[in-house]
Amino acid sequence: MHQNPPQTKVLKTVIVGRKNSLDTIKELESLLATLDIRTELIFIVQMHKPDARNYLTKGKLNELQLYVQNGSVDVISVDDELKFSQIRNLQKTCQVPVLDRPRIILEIFSKRAHTKEGQIQVEIATLQRRKAELINQQSSLDQQAGFIGGKGPGEKKIELNRRQLLQRLKKLKNALQQIEKQRFTKRNKRISSSLFIVSLVGYTNAGKSTLFNCLTKEDLPTDNLLFHTLDTRTRKGFLSPSMGEVLFNDTVGFIRKLPHELIEAFKSTLEEILLSDLILKVIDVSDKQCLHHYETVNETLQDLGADTIPSMIVLNKMDAIHPDISLDPFLSDSSEPLIQISALQNKGIEDLKSAIQKKILSIP
């Protein structure tokens, strides 16, 4: 008799977030949906400073505890970065697991990492976070764990865990350095090829990969997923008979409140952008928050030191522009050329190619 495969349980969560962060709370809801976690309630709190022990004040903590106990919530999600002690205390009070924003993003990255380099980068970021947690771990781990070859009569578990973690980190960083050497060799080949390098950057899910396919005639996966691309992909693309080919880079998507561990781990990947002759800032105008996304892109490029590289604004998904969006803030920025396209509908691509060629020819 044919048996249906077991269905994955959809976890239910309550999101805890600050009143002045409604935009990032909505974004966190999308991040959780990527992990098949459904939001049952958004628990808004007004605070100037989180409680050092529990993150929430006593009154709000009691409210949250009551909701969790009376409902069928599997996990609590917090739109903030929590200290390990705050996570531990929230879990102890509410009796369900607690995920803060960095943990959620790390979990998504771990599911999206398909290459060896991407997997190493995500594991390094996770272990860096785990290392900080070990420093603050509760005393219940301070038990004697005698073993042959240990330090004296019994090294503490917490010391053992930390030592093993550091050994693993060292091994991963060495492996990543070897991969970076290989990339450095490839970089030199690209630079010596004399082809112009055009990098596509943008907020996660802005449609960069779809546009990348249009410009390079590739057929790489373009699922509607957050952080679908973690590894920089480089392909040749033809602009015109007079200009010939250029190299296009498809880069990892940006996001607000990206965990610093991930920024550090993916720094070498993001630094590919620094080799660009031209940067295309791809903006999804079907998203109401596109102006905030544009600001995040600019801030990230500034952090990388790539804000002086010539750039263009590419407004994508014009066929589905959000009714509340005004293009005036983009049009008013006369320092950057602006092109309107729909990569999915393959509209405006030839105009974009012409604009890229014109911009390249104007670069000293």
N, C-alpha and C positions, 0 to 999 in steps of 0.2 A: 504494500500500500504506500502511495506517495505521501511523504510528510513535508509540510511547509517548513521552510527554514525559520528558526526562532527570530522573532522581531526584537530589534534593539529597543530597550526601554527609553522613552523620552523623559529626561529628568526635568523636574520643575524647580524654579528658583524664585526667590524674592531679591530684587535689586535694592541695595541701600546706597543712596547717593545724596549729595548736598543740593540744597535748593538753588544755588547759583551755578550749578553744573548740569542743567537739564539737557544740553546738547550732547555732552559726553555720556550721559546716562542712556540716552536714546541710542547712541553709538554702541554702548556696551551691550544693549539688548540685541543688536545685530551680531555682535561678536559671539554672544552666548548661543544665538540661533545657529551659527556656524558649527557649534559643538553639539547641536541637537539638544540644547537646554532651553526650555520654554519659560518665559517670564510670567509668573502668576500675579505678582504685585510689585509696584515700584514704591519703595518706602523712602519718602523724602524727609530729610532732616535739615534743620537750619543751625549751622554752627560756624563759629569763627575759628575755632581750634578743636581738633578731635581730642576726646578723652585719652589720656596717656595709657590707661590700663585696658579699657574696653572699646575704644574708638567712639562709642556712643555714650551719652549721658545715662544716668541710672534710669530715668523715666522712659527714655526712648528704647533703652535696652529691654526694659520690662514689656513695652508694647510689642517689640519685635519677637521676643520670646513667646508671648501669648499668641501672636499670629501663627508662628511656626508650629507651636504645640497643637493649635486648633485646626490647622490646615494639613495639607499633604505635601509639604515642601521638602525637597531632597537636598537642597544646597542653598546657602546664602552667598550672594555675589555683591561685592563692594566696589564702587566706582572710585577707588583710591588705592594707594599703596599702603599696606598695613605693616606694622612691625610684627615679628613672629609672636610676641607675647599677646598682642591684640587679637591675632587670629586664634591663638590657643584659648584665650579667655572667652571670646565669642562662641567658639565651638563648645566649650564646656558649659556655657549658660544655655545655649539653644539646642544642643545635642544633635547638630547636623554639621557637615563639613562647611568650611568658609573659604571662598576663593576671592582674592583681591584682583584688581585689574591686571597687574603684571603677570600673575599666575594664569589668568585666562588667555592673555596674548601669547604667553609662552606655550600654553597647551595647543593653541591654534598653529603656532610656528612648528611645533613638534609633529603635528599631523600633516603639515604642508611640505616638510623637508624631505625631498626625495633623493637628492644627490648626497654623496659622501660628505662634501664640504658643508652643505646645509645642515645635515644631521649633526656634524661635529660642532658647528656654530651654536645650534640650539642646545646641545648638551652642555657646552661650556657656559652658556648663559644660565641654564638651570642650576648647574653646580655652583656657580658664583653666588647665586641667590641662596642656595642650600648652605653654603659656607657661612654666610651672614646669619642664617637661622641657627646654625650649630653654636655660634658664640652665645646666643641668648637662650639656648635650650634649657628646659626645666631640669631640676636636680634629680628627677627620677631616673635619668639616664646615667647619673654618676654612680653606677654600680661597678663593682670589681668584675673584670672579665679576664681571669687568668688564662693564659694560653702559652704554649711552648714558643720560646723565642721572643716573648714580649719583654717590656721594660720592667724588670724586677718581678715582684710577686703578683702583680696584677694591674695592668694598664686599665684605666677607666674606659668605659665604652665610648664616652663622648670624645676622648682623646684618640681612640682607635678609629672612630668614624671620621674624625677630622683628618687624621693622617692618611687614611685610605682615599678620602675625597681629594686631598691635595695631590696625591700620587696620580690619581686619575686625571685631574686637571692638567698636570704637567705633561702627561702622555698625550692628551687631546691637543694641547697647545703646540706640542712638537709636530703632531700630525698636520695641524692646520698650517703651520709654518712651511711644511713641505709643499702643501697645495698652493700656498701663496707664492712660493718660488716658481712653481709651474705657471701660475697666472702671470707673474712678472715677465716670464719669457714670452708668453703669448701677447702681453701688452706691448713689449718691445717690437714684436713682429708686426702688430697692428700699426704702431707709430711709424715704423720704418716703411710700411706699405704706402705711405703718403696719402691714404684715403682719409677724408674728413670723417670725424666721429660725431654722431648725433645721438644724444641720450634722451630717452623718454622717462620723465619723472612725474610723479603725481600721487595723490592720495590713493589708498588702497581701494580697489574696485572702480577706478576712474575710467577703465577701458583701455589702458595702455597696451595690453597684450593683443587686443583686437586691432588697434591701430598699428601695432608692430607687424602683425600679419599682413595688413593692407600695404604697408610700405616695403615689405621684404618678400611678398608673395609666398610666405610660409603658411603652414597650417598647424601651428602650435595650439595646444589646448587653451580655451578662453572661457572656462566655466565662470558663472557669476558668483564667485567666491571671494571673501576677504583674504588678502595675502595669498592669492593663487600663485604668484611668482615670488620665490625667495632668492633665486639665483639670477645674477645678471646674465642675460642671453644676448649674444651678438650675432648679427647676420648682415649680409650685404643687401643693399637695396638700390634700385636704379632710379635716378631722378630725371634725367633727360639725355638726349644724344650729345649735347654740348658739355654737360657736367659729368655724365657717366655714373659710376657707382659711389656710394658712401657706405659707411658702417653704421648700423643702428643698434643701440643698446636698449634692452627692456630691463628695467630695474625693479627692485623690491618696492612695494607701496609704502607710503608714509602714513602716519597716524598720530593723533594727539596722545600725549601721556605714554609714549613708547618707553617701556622699561629700559633703564640705563644699561642693564646687563646685555640686552639685545643690541643696543646701539654699539657697545664695545665689541661684542662678538661679531657683528656684521659690518664693522668698520671697514675692513679690507674690501668687502664686496661693494659697499657704498662708495668707497674711494675710486671705483671705476669711473664714477661721474666726473671726477677731477680731470680725467684725460679728454673730456669732451671738447670739441670745437664749438658745439652748439647744444643747448638744452631746450627740449620741448616740454613745457609745463602743461601737462594734460589735466584739464578740469572737467568734472562731470556736472554739467548744468542741469541735469535732471534731479540732482540732490539739492534740497533747500539750503544745506549748509555749505554750498560750494565756495562761497567767499571765505569762510573760515578755513576750508580745506586749502584754498589758495595761499592763505596766510601761513598755514602750517608748512606747506611746500617751501615757501620763501624762507621761513625760519630754519628749516632743516638744511636747506642749501647753504644758508649763512653759517650754520654750525659746522658744516663740512668744509667751509672755505671755498665753496663753489659759486658764491653769489656774484662774482665778477665775470664769470663766463657768459658770453653772449647767449641770449635766450629769446624764446617766443612763447606766447600764450596760445594754447590750442583748446578752444571750448568744444568739448565732445558731447555727444548725445543731444545735439540741437533739435533732433526730431522729437525729443521727449522732454524739452525744457520745462522746468518747474514753473507753474503759473505765477508764483510769488517772486521769481528771480528777476532782478534788473541787471542788465549787462553794463550799465553806466560805470560801475567801479572798475571794470576791466577795460572798457573803452577809454576811460580817462587816463590810463597809464600809457602815455605816448612813448615811453622809453622802450617798450617791447611791442613788436608786431603781434597782431591778434588775428587768428584764423578760426572760423566756425565750421565744424564738421560733424558728421555722424559716421563713425568708423564702422558701426554695425551695418548701416545702410550703404556704406562705401560712397558717401556723399562728401564732396569738398576735398577729397584726397589729392586730386590733381592740383587744385589751388594751393593746398598745403605744400606739395612738392615744389611748386614754382616759388612759393614764399621761402622755403628752406634754401633753395638755390640762390635766390636773390640775397638772402641774409648771409650765406656763406661767402658770396662774391664781395660783400661789403666789409667782411672781416679783414683787418689789416694783416 
